[in-house]
Amino acid sequence: MTSKELQYVEDALGHEQFFQSKCNETMNQLQDESLRSCVQQMAQKHQQIFTSLYGLL
């Protein structure tokens, strides 16, 4: 893996962590259970993407 590719993966990991934390933050503020569930699914999806990208390293 080139240094540029490694930098891209590191940036993508950071973005996925940010998205997941924002989803979790938003989820904790929602009262509607269906919206909470939707945002929780998004957080889980970002965790899966993070795990996949981390596996490339």
PQR file of N, CA, C, O and H, with PARSE charges and radii, in Angstrom:
ATOM      1  N   MET A   1       0.850  -1.157   0.000 -0.4000 1.5000
ATOM      2  CA  MET A   1       0.000   0.000   0.000 -0.0000 2.0000
ATOM      3  C   MET A   1       0.908   1.236   0.000  0.5500 1.7000
ATOM      4  O   MET A   1       1.832   1.338   0.807 -0.5500 1.4000
ATOM      5  N   THR A   2       0.636   2.156  -0.902 -0.4000 1.5000
ATOM      6  CA  THR A   2       1.446   3.373  -0.967 -0.0000 2.0000
ATOM      7  C   THR A   2       1.103   4.292   0.206  0.5500 1.7000
ATOM      8  O   THR A   2       0.087   4.116   0.878 -0.5500 1.4000
ATOM      9  H   THR A   2      -0.114   2.073  -1.558  0.4000 1.0000
ATOM     10  N   SER A   3       1.968   5.268   0.434 -0.4000 1.5000
ATOM     11  CA  SER A   3       1.711   6.204   1.533 -0.0000 2.0000
ATOM     12  C   SER A   3       0.457   7.032   1.275  0.5500 1.7000
ATOM     13  O   SER A   3      -0.258   7.384   2.213 -0.5500 1.4000
ATOM     14  H   SER A   3       2.794   5.411  -0.112  0.4000 1.0000
ATOM     15  N   LYS A   4       0.189   7.342   0.018 -0.4000 1.5000
ATOM     16  CA  LYS A   4      -1.020   8.101  -0.319 -0.0000 2.0000
ATOM     17  C   LYS A   4      -2.266   7.255  -0.058  0.5500 1.7000
ATOM     18  O   LYS A   4      -3.259   7.763   0.463 -0.5500 1.4000
ATOM     19  H   LYS A   4       0.770   7.057  -0.744  0.4000 1.0000
ATOM     20  N   GLU A   5      -2.222   5.991  -0.408 -0.4000 1.5000
ATOM     21  CA  GLU A   5      -3.353   5.100  -0.132 -0.0000 2.0000
ATOM     22  C   GLU A   5      -3.565   4.926   1.369  0.5500 1.7000
ATOM     23  O   GLU A   5      -4.701   4.904   1.841 -0.5500 1.4000
ATOM     24  H   GLU A   5      -1.415   5.578  -0.831  0.4000 1.0000
ATOM     25  N   LEU A   6      -2.483   4.804   2.107 -0.4000 1.5000
ATOM     26  CA  LEU A   6      -2.565   4.681   3.558 -0.0000 2.0000
ATOM     27  C   LEU A   6      -3.182   5.942   4.168  0.5500 1.7000
ATOM     28  O   LEU A   6      -3.998   5.858   5.086 -0.5500 1.4000
ATOM     29  H   LEU A   6      -1.560   4.823   1.724  0.4000 1.0000
ATOM     30  N   GLN A   7      -2.794   7.088   3.661 -0.4000 1.5000
ATOM     31  CA  GLN A   7      -3.356   8.340   4.151 -0.0000 2.0000
ATOM     32  C   GLN A   7      -4.860   8.397   3.866  0.5500 1.7000
ATOM     33  O   GLN A   7      -5.632   8.853   4.710 -0.5500 1.4000
ATOM     34  H   GLN A   7      -2.131   7.156   2.916  0.4000 1.0000
ATOM     35  N   TYR A   8      -5.277   7.939   2.687 -0.4000 1.5000
ATOM     36  CA  TYR A   8      -6.701   7.911   2.356 -0.0000 2.0000
ATOM     37  C   TYR A   8      -7.455   7.020   3.338  0.5500 1.7000
ATOM     38  O   TYR A   8      -8.519   7.403   3.825 -0.5500 1.4000
ATOM     39  H   TYR A   8      -4.650   7.569   2.001  0.4000 1.0000
ATOM     40  N   VAL A   9      -6.927   5.850   3.631 -0.4000 1.5000
ATOM     41  CA  VAL A   9      -7.590   4.927   4.558 -0.0000 2.0000
ATOM     42  C   VAL A   9      -7.658   5.547   5.952  0.5500 1.7000
ATOM     43  O   VAL A   9      -8.681   5.436   6.627 -0.5500 1.4000
ATOM     44  H   VAL A   9      -6.063   5.538   3.236  0.4000 1.0000
ATOM     45  N   GLU A  10      -6.590   6.191   6.385 -0.4000 1.5000
ATOM     46  CA  GLU A  10      -6.592   6.843   7.696 -0.0000 2.0000
ATOM     47  C   GLU A  10      -7.640   7.957   7.754  0.5500 1.7000
ATOM     48  O   GLU A  10      -8.343   8.093   8.756 -0.5500 1.4000
ATOM     49  H   GLU A  10      -5.759   6.281   5.836  0.4000 1.0000
ATOM     50  N   ASP A  11      -7.748   8.752   6.687 -0.4000 1.5000
ATOM     51  CA  ASP A  11      -8.761   9.801   6.628 -0.0000 2.0000
ATOM     52  C   ASP A  11     -10.165   9.198   6.667  0.5500 1.7000
ATOM     53  O   ASP A  11     -11.043   9.691   7.375 -0.5500 1.4000
ATOM     54  H   ASP A  11      -7.177   8.642   5.874  0.4000 1.0000
ATOM     55  N   ALA A  12     -10.360   8.144   5.911 -0.4000 1.5000
ATOM     56  CA  ALA A  12     -11.668   7.493   5.874 -0.0000 2.0000
ATOM     57  C   ALA A  12     -12.030   6.922   7.247  0.5500 1.7000
ATOM     58  O   ALA A  12     -13.187   6.991   7.660 -0.5500 1.4000
ATOM     59  H   ALA A  12      -9.647   7.744   5.336  0.4000 1.0000
ATOM     60  N   LEU A  13     -11.054   6.363   7.950 -0.4000 1.5000
ATOM     61  CA  LEU A  13     -11.302   5.859   9.308 -0.0000 2.0000
ATOM     62  C   LEU A  13     -11.744   6.989  10.227  0.5500 1.7000
ATOM     63  O   LEU A  13     -12.679   6.829  11.012 -0.5500 1.4000
ATOM     64  H   LEU A  13     -10.114   6.307   7.615  0.4000 1.0000
ATOM     65  N   GLY A  14     -11.077   8.122  10.131 -0.4000 1.5000
ATOM     66  CA  GLY A  14     -11.441   9.276  10.941 -0.0000 2.0000
ATOM     67  C   GLY A  14     -12.851   9.762  10.636  0.5500 1.7000
ATOM     68  O   GLY A  14     -13.604  10.114  11.545 -0.5500 1.4000
ATOM     69  H   GLY A  14     -10.318   8.253   9.494  0.4000 1.0000
ATOM     70  N   HIS A  15     -13.203   9.779   9.362 -0.4000 1.5000
ATOM     71  CA  HIS A  15     -14.548  10.199   8.973 -0.0000 2.0000
ATOM     72  C   HIS A  15     -15.598   9.241   9.521  0.5500 1.7000
ATOM     73  O   HIS A  15     -16.636   9.675  10.020 -0.5500 1.4000
ATOM     74  H   HIS A  15     -12.591   9.492   8.624  0.4000 1.0000
ATOM     75  N   GLU A  16     -15.338   7.969   9.432 -0.4000 1.5000
ATOM     76  CA  GLU A  16     -16.301   6.989   9.928 -0.0000 2.0000
ATOM     77  C   GLU A  16     -16.471   7.100  11.441  0.5500 1.7000
ATOM     78  O   GLU A  16     -17.585   6.960  11.947 -0.5500 1.4000
ATOM     79  H   GLU A  16     -14.494   7.617   9.026  0.4000 1.0000
ATOM     80  N   GLN A  17     -15.395   7.346  12.158 -0.4000 1.5000
ATOM     81  CA  GLN A  17     -15.499   7.539  13.607 -0.0000 2.0000
ATOM     82  C   GLN A  17     -16.332   8.783  13.917  0.5500 1.7000
ATOM     83  O   GLN A  17     -17.162   8.774  14.826 -0.5500 1.4000
ATOM     84  H   GLN A  17     -14.491   7.460  11.747  0.4000 1.0000
ATOM     85  N   PHE A  18     -16.103   9.844  13.155 -0.4000 1.5000
ATOM     86  CA  PHE A  18     -16.859  11.077  13.348 -0.0000 2.0000
ATOM     87  C   PHE A  18     -18.346  10.842  13.086  0.5500 1.7000
ATOM     88  O   PHE A  18     -19.189  11.252  13.883 -0.5500 1.4000
ATOM     89  H   PHE A  18     -15.429   9.850  12.416  0.4000 1.0000
ATOM     90  N   PHE A  19     -18.669  10.181  11.967 -0.4000 1.5000
ATOM     91  CA  PHE A  19     -20.071   9.915  11.637 -0.0000 2.0000
ATOM     92  C   PHE A  19     -20.736   9.067  12.714  0.5500 1.7000
ATOM     93  O   PHE A  19     -21.879   9.315  13.098 -0.5500 1.4000
ATOM     94  H   PHE A  19     -17.983   9.849  11.320  0.4000 1.0000
ATOM     95  N   GLN A  20     -20.020   8.079  13.188 -0.4000 1.5000
ATOM     96  CA  GLN A  20     -20.584   7.208  14.218 -0.0000 2.0000
ATOM     97  C   GLN A  20     -20.834   7.990  15.500  0.5500 1.7000
ATOM     98  O   GLN A  20     -21.880   7.826  16.128 -0.5500 1.4000
ATOM     99  H   GLN A  20     -19.091   7.877  12.876  0.4000 1.0000
ATOM    100  N   SER A  21     -19.897   8.833  15.895 -0.4000 1.5000
ATOM    101  CA  SER A  21     -20.090   9.606  17.123 -0.0000 2.0000
ATOM    102  C   SER A  21     -21.247  10.589  16.978  0.5500 1.7000
ATOM    103  O   SER A  21     -21.996  10.799  17.932 -0.5500 1.4000
ATOM    104  H   SER A  21     -19.047   8.966  15.384  0.4000 1.0000
ATOM    105  N   LYS A  22     -21.404  11.191  15.810 -0.4000 1.5000
ATOM    106  CA  LYS A  22     -22.522  12.111  15.588 -0.0000 2.0000
ATOM    107  C   LYS A  22     -23.855  11.364  15.601  0.5500 1.7000
ATOM    108  O   LYS A  22     -24.848  11.872  16.121 -0.5500 1.4000
ATOM    109  H   LYS A  22     -20.796  11.021  15.035  0.4000 1.0000
ATOM    110  N   CYS A  23     -23.876  10.180  15.038 -0.4000 1.5000
ATOM    111  CA  CYS A  23     -25.100   9.366  15.083 -0.0000 2.0000
ATOM    112  C   CYS A  23     -25.460   9.036  16.532  0.5500 1.7000
ATOM    113  O   CYS A  23     -26.619   9.156  16.928 -0.5500 1.4000
ATOM    114  H   CYS A  23     -23.069   9.768  14.615  0.4000 1.0000
ATOM    115  N   ASN A  24     -24.478   8.626  17.312 -0.4000 1.5000
ATOM    116  CA  ASN A  24     -24.732   8.289  18.713 -0.0000 2.0000
ATOM    117  C   ASN A  24     -25.191   9.512  19.497  0.5500 1.7000
ATOM    118  O   ASN A  24     -26.092   9.415  20.330 -0.5500 1.4000
ATOM    119  H   ASN A  24     -23.536   8.529  16.990  0.4000 1.0000
ATOM    120  N   GLU A  25     -24.581  10.653  19.235 -0.4000 1.5000
ATOM    121  CA  GLU A  25     -24.971  11.889  19.900 -0.0000 2.0000
ATOM    122  C   GLU A  25     -26.415  12.257  19.551  0.5500 1.7000
ATOM    123  O   GLU A  25     -27.200  12.625  20.426 -0.5500 1.4000
ATOM    124  H   GLU A  25     -23.849  10.731  18.558  0.4000 1.0000
ATOM    125  N   THR A  26     -26.750  12.154  18.281 -0.4000 1.5000
ATOM    126  CA  THR A  26     -28.104  12.476  17.823 -0.0000 2.0000
ATOM    127  C   THR A  26     -29.109  11.487  18.391  0.5500 1.7000
ATOM    128  O   THR A  26     -30.197  11.871  18.821 -0.5500 1.4000
ATOM    129  H   THR A  26     -26.112  11.855  17.571  0.4000 1.0000
ATOM    130  N   MET A  27     -28.744  10.228  18.389 -0.4000 1.5000
ATOM    131  CA  MET A  27     -29.635   9.185  18.890 -0.0000 2.0000
ATOM    132  C   MET A  27     -30.033   9.454  20.338  0.5500 1.7000
ATOM    133  O   MET A  27     -31.183   9.233  20.717 -0.5500 1.4000
ATOM    134  H   MET A  27     -27.860   9.917  18.039  0.4000 1.0000
ATOM    135  N   ASN A  28     -29.101   9.922  21.135 -0.4000 1.5000
ATOM    136  CA  ASN A  28     -29.368  10.185  22.547 -0.0000 2.0000
ATOM    137  C   ASN A  28     -30.292  11.383  22.755  0.5500 1.7000
ATOM    138  O   ASN A  28     -30.864  11.549  23.833 -0.5500 1.4000
ATOM    139  H   ASN A  28     -28.167  10.101  20.828  0.4000 1.0000
ATOM    140  N   GLN A  29     -30.438  12.210  21.733 -0.4000 1.5000
ATOM    141  CA  GLN A  29     -31.282  13.395  21.848 -0.0000 2.0000
ATOM    142  C   GLN A  29     -32.692  13.170  21.302  0.5500 1.7000
ATOM    143  O   GLN A  29     -33.581  13.990  21.532 -0.5500 1.4000
ATOM    144  H   GLN A  29     -29.974  12.075  20.858  0.4000 1.0000
ATOM    145  N   LEU A  30     -32.900  12.084  20.595 -0.4000 1.5000
ATOM    146  CA  LEU A  30     -34.199  11.835  19.966 -0.0000 2.0000
ATOM    147  C   LEU A  30     -35.178  11.196  20.931  0.5500 1.7000
ATOM    148  O   LEU A  30     -34.808  10.346  21.741 -0.5500 1.4000
ATOM    149  H   LEU A  30     -32.178  11.418  20.409  0.4000 1.0000
ATOM    150  N   GLN A  31     -36.425  11.613  20.837 -0.4000 1.5000
ATOM    151  CA  GLN A  31     -37.497  11.042  21.654 -0.0000 2.0000
ATOM    152  C   GLN A  31     -38.258   9.958  20.883  0.5500 1.7000
ATOM    153  O   GLN A  31     -38.709   8.973  21.467 -0.5500 1.4000
ATOM    154  H   GLN A  31     -36.726  12.304  20.179  0.4000 1.0000
ATOM    155  N   ASP A  32     -38.392  10.144  19.592 -0.4000 1.5000
ATOM    156  CA  ASP A  32     -39.151   9.219  18.748 -0.0000 2.0000
ATOM    157  C   ASP A  32     -38.370   7.917  18.572  0.5500 1.7000
ATOM    158  O   ASP A  32     -37.238   7.925  18.086 -0.5500 1.4000
ATOM    159  H   ASP A  32     -38.026  10.944  19.117  0.4000 1.0000
ATOM    160  N   GLU A  33     -38.975   6.812  18.966 -0.4000 1.5000
ATOM    161  CA  GLU A  33     -38.281   5.509  18.928 -0.0000 2.0000
ATOM    162  C   GLU A  33     -37.945   5.064  17.506  0.5500 1.7000
ATOM    163  O   GLU A  33     -36.903   4.446  17.286 -0.5500 1.4000
ATOM    164  H   GLU A  33     -39.894   6.806  19.361  0.4000 1.0000
ATOM    165  N   SER A  34     -38.809   5.367  16.543 -0.4000 1.5000
ATOM    166  CA  SER A  34     -38.526   4.943  15.165 -0.0000 2.0000
ATOM    167  C   SER A  34     -37.333   5.721  14.603  0.5500 1.7000
ATOM    168  O   SER A  34     -36.514   5.158  13.876 -0.5500 1.4000
ATOM    169  H   SER A  34     -39.655   5.868  16.722  0.4000 1.0000
ATOM    170  N   LEU A  35     -37.233   7.004  14.934 -0.4000 1.5000
ATOM    171  CA  LEU A  35     -36.073   7.784  14.502 -0.0000 2.0000
ATOM    172  C   LEU A  35     -34.804   7.318  15.210  0.5500 1.7000
ATOM    173  O   LEU A  35     -33.740   7.228  14.597 -0.5500 1.4000
ATOM    174  H   LEU A  35     -37.899   7.461  15.524  0.4000 1.0000
ATOM    175  N   ARG A  36     -34.924   7.023  16.498 -0.4000 1.5000
ATOM    176  CA  ARG A  36     -33.774   6.509  17.255 -0.0000 2.0000
ATOM    177  C   ARG A  36     -33.263   5.216  16.627  0.5500 1.7000
ATOM    178  O   ARG A  36     -32.057   5.006  16.498 -0.5500 1.4000
ATOM    179  H   ARG A  36     -35.788   7.096  16.995  0.4000 1.0000
ATOM    180  N   SER A  37     -34.186   4.370  16.246 -0.4000 1.5000
ATOM    181  CA  SER A  37     -33.820   3.089  15.635 -0.0000 2.0000
ATOM    182  C   SER A  37     -33.104   3.308  14.302  0.5500 1.7000
ATOM    183  O   SER A  37     -32.111   2.645  14.001 -0.5500 1.4000
ATOM    184  H   SER A  37     -35.166   4.540  16.350  0.4000 1.0000
ATOM    185  N   CYS A  38     -33.616   4.235  13.521 -0.4000 1.5000
ATOM    186  CA  CYS A  38     -33.001   4.536  12.225 -0.0000 2.0000
ATOM    187  C   CYS A  38     -31.583   5.058  12.406  0.5500 1.7000
ATOM    188  O   CYS A  38     -30.664   4.622  11.713 -0.5500 1.4000
ATOM    189  H   CYS A  38     -34.422   4.774  13.765  0.4000 1.0000
ATOM    190  N   VAL A  39     -31.403   5.992  13.337 -0.4000 1.5000
ATOM    191  CA  VAL A  39     -30.083   6.569  13.582 -0.0000 2.0000
ATOM    192  C   VAL A  39     -29.148   5.517  14.179  0.5500 1.7000
ATOM    193  O   VAL A  39     -27.951   5.517  13.892 -0.5500 1.4000
ATOM    194  H   VAL A  39     -32.150   6.347  13.900  0.4000 1.0000
ATOM    195  N   GLN A  40     -29.684   4.630  14.997 -0.4000 1.5000
ATOM    196  CA  GLN A  40     -28.863   3.555  15.556 -0.0000 2.0000
ATOM    197  C   GLN A  40     -28.362   2.632  14.445  0.5500 1.7000
ATOM    198  O   GLN A  40     -27.217   2.181  14.483 -0.5500 1.4000
ATOM    199  H   GLN A  40     -30.656   4.629  15.229  0.4000 1.0000
ATOM    200  N   GLN A  41     -29.204   2.352  13.466 -0.4000 1.5000
ATOM    201  CA  GLN A  41     -28.797   1.527  12.329 -0.0000 2.0000
ATOM    202  C   GLN A  41     -27.686   2.216  11.537  0.5500 1.7000
ATOM    203  O   GLN A  41     -26.747   1.568  11.075 -0.5500 1.4000
ATOM    204  H   GLN A  41     -30.134   2.718  13.435  0.4000 1.0000
ATOM    205  N   MET A  42     -27.805   3.540  11.386 -0.4000 1.5000
ATOM    206  CA  MET A  42     -26.750   4.285  10.685 -0.0000 2.0000
ATOM    207  C   MET A  42     -25.438   4.207  11.449  0.5500 1.7000
ATOM    208  O   MET A  42     -24.378   4.041  10.846 -0.5500 1.4000
ATOM    209  H   MET A  42     -28.567   4.066  11.761  0.4000 1.0000
ATOM    210  N   ALA A  43     -25.498   4.324  12.775 -0.4000 1.5000
ATOM    211  CA  ALA A  43     -24.287   4.226  13.591 -0.0000 2.0000
ATOM    212  C   ALA A  43     -23.648   2.851  13.436  0.5500 1.7000
ATOM    213  O   ALA A  43     -22.427   2.736  13.331 -0.5500 1.4000
ATOM    214  H   ALA A  43     -26.359   4.458  13.265  0.4000 1.0000
ATOM    215  N   GLN A  44     -24.469   1.821  13.423 -0.4000 1.5000
ATOM    216  CA  GLN A  44     -23.947   0.461  13.257 -0.0000 2.0000
ATOM    217  C   GLN A  44     -23.315   0.289  11.883  0.5500 1.7000
ATOM    218  O   GLN A  44     -22.288  -0.378  11.750 -0.5500 1.4000
ATOM    219  H   GLN A  44     -25.460   1.915  13.509  0.4000 1.0000
ATOM    220  N   LYS A  45     -23.922   0.886  10.860 -0.4000 1.5000
ATOM    221  CA  LYS A  45     -23.373   0.791   9.510 -0.0000 2.0000
ATOM    222  C   LYS A  45     -22.008   1.472   9.441  0.5500 1.7000
ATOM    223  O   LYS A  45     -21.083   0.954   8.816 -0.5500 1.4000
ATOM    224  H   LYS A  45     -24.756   1.427  10.969  0.4000 1.0000
ATOM    225  N   HIS A  46     -21.885   2.634  10.085 -0.4000 1.5000
ATOM    226  CA  HIS A  46     -20.589   3.325  10.098 -0.0000 2.0000
ATOM    227  C   HIS A  46     -19.550   2.509  10.866  0.5500 1.7000
ATOM    228  O   HIS A  46     -18.369   2.528  10.517 -0.5500 1.4000
ATOM    229  H   HIS A  46     -22.637   3.055  10.592  0.4000 1.0000
ATOM    230  N   GLN A  47     -19.975   1.800  11.900 -0.4000 1.5000
ATOM    231  CA  GLN A  47     -19.048   0.927  12.634 -0.0000 2.0000
ATOM    232  C   GLN A  47     -18.579  -0.217  11.733  0.5500 1.7000
ATOM    233  O   GLN A  47     -17.405  -0.586  11.760 -0.5500 1.4000
ATOM    234  H   GLN A  47     -20.934   1.785  12.184  0.4000 1.0000
ATOM    235  N   GLN A  48     -19.488  -0.775  10.940 -0.4000 1.5000
ATOM    236  CA  GLN A  48     -19.124  -1.850  10.021 -0.0000 2.0000
ATOM    237  C   GLN A  48     -18.128  -1.349   8.973  0.5500 1.7000
ATOM    238  O   GLN A  48     -17.160  -2.036   8.647 -0.5500 1.4000
ATOM    239  H   GLN A  48     -20.442  -0.474  10.919  0.4000 1.0000
ATOM    240  N   ILE A  49     -18.376  -0.156   8.454 -0.4000 1.5000
ATOM    241  CA  ILE A  49     -17.472   0.418   7.454 -0.0000 2.0000
ATOM    242  C   ILE A  49     -16.098   0.658   8.076  0.5500 1.7000
ATOM    243  O   ILE A  49     -15.071   0.369   7.460 -0.5500 1.4000
ATOM    244  H   ILE A  49     -19.162   0.402   8.719  0.4000 1.0000
ATOM    245  N   PHE A  50     -16.085   1.191   9.310 -0.4000 1.5000
ATOM    246  CA  PHE A  50     -14.819   1.417  10.014 -0.0000 2.0000
ATOM    247  C   PHE A  50     -14.052   0.109  10.158  0.5500 1.7000
ATOM    248  O   PHE A  50     -12.853   0.051   9.886 -0.5500 1.4000
ATOM    249  H   PHE A  50     -16.918   1.425   9.810  0.4000 1.0000
ATOM    250  N   THR A  51     -14.748  -0.936  10.586 -0.4000 1.5000
ATOM    251  CA  THR A  51     -14.113  -2.235  10.784 -0.0000 2.0000
ATOM    252  C   THR A  51     -13.549  -2.773   9.473  0.5500 1.7000
ATOM    253  O   THR A  51     -12.457  -3.341   9.453 -0.5500 1.4000
ATOM    254  H   THR A  51     -15.722  -0.888  10.807  0.4000 1.0000
ATOM    255  N   SER A  52     -14.282  -2.597   8.389 -0.4000 1.5000
ATOM    256  CA  SER A  52     -13.809  -3.058   7.079 -0.0000 2.0000
ATOM    257  C   SER A  52     -12.567  -2.299   6.659  0.5500 1.7000
ATOM    258  O   SER A  52     -11.597  -2.896   6.192 -0.5500 1.4000
ATOM    259  H   SER A  52     -15.169  -2.135   8.406  0.4000 1.0000
ATOM    260  N   LEU A  53     -12.594  -0.988   6.821 -0.4000 1.5000
ATOM    261  CA  LEU A  53     -11.429  -0.184   6.444 -0.0000 2.0000
ATOM    262  C   LEU A  53     -10.228  -0.517   7.323  0.5500 1.7000
ATOM    263  O   LEU A  53      -9.100  -0.602   6.838 -0.5500 1.4000
ATOM    264  H   LEU A  53     -13.383  -0.503   7.200  0.4000 1.0000
ATOM    265  N   TYR A  54     -10.474  -0.703   8.603 -0.4000 1.5000
ATOM    266  CA  TYR A  54      -9.395  -1.029   9.523 -0.0000 2.0000
ATOM    267  C   TYR A  54      -8.759  -2.372   9.146  0.5500 1.7000
ATOM    268  O   TYR A  54      -7.559  -2.575   9.328 -0.5500 1.4000
ATOM    269  H   TYR A  54     -11.391  -0.634   8.997  0.4000 1.0000
ATOM    270  N   GLY A  55      -9.568  -3.267   8.626 -0.4000 1.5000
ATOM    271  CA  GLY A  55      -9.066  -4.558   8.173 -0.0000 2.0000
ATOM    272  C   GLY A  55      -8.077  -4.444   7.020  0.5500 1.7000
ATOM    273  O   GLY A  55      -7.271  -5.348   6.796 -0.5500 1.4000
ATOM    274  H   GLY A  55     -10.543  -3.103   8.477  0.4000 1.0000
ATOM    275  N   LEU A  56      -8.138  -3.342   6.294 -0.4000 1.5000
ATOM    276  CA  LEU A  56      -7.191  -3.138   5.183 -0.0000 2.0000
ATOM    277  C   LEU A  56      -5.786  -2.861   5.696  0.5500 1.7000
ATOM    278  O   LEU A  56      -4.803  -3.071   4.985 -0.5500 1.4000
ATOM    279  H   LEU A  56      -8.793  -2.608   6.476  0.4000 1.0000
ATOM    280  N   LEU A  57      -5.698  -2.395   6.922 -0.4000 1.5000
ATOM    281  CA  LEU A  57      -4.385  -2.078   7.471 -0.0000 2.0000
ATOM    282  C   LEU A  57      -3.757  -3.339   7.971  0.5500 1.7000
ATOM    283  O   LEU A  57      -2.637  -3.310   8.481 -0.5500 1.4000
ATOM    284  H   LEU A  57      -6.496  -2.224   7.500  0.4000 1.0000
TER
END
